[in-house]
Amino acid sequence: MRKIEQIVVGATDRERLDRLVRDRNTPHKVVWRARIALLASDGSTAEATLGKSLMTARRWRQRHLAKGVDRLLKDATRPSRIKP
């Protein structure tokens, strides 16, 4: 397993991410986003463990660094298909 640059996750954020991963009512996409952040804090990649691409792991690590755990819970807004 390749190593990546390690991100710092505080104790409260780590506890919240662990709670999201363990909760059975958490949507699956939020669970793997939380796992990506937890693996990045340990310094390992999500490719081998979760089966996600390196670009996906990088994207969610950057979003976690930018806005914290709350950013992992929501998808980015996208423009409408209908032109104004």
Secondary structure, 3 states (H helix, E strand, C coil): CCECCCCCCCHHHHHHHHHHHHCCCCCHHHHHHHHHHHHHHHCECCHHHHCCCHHHHHHHHHHHHHHCHHHHHCCCCCCCCCCC
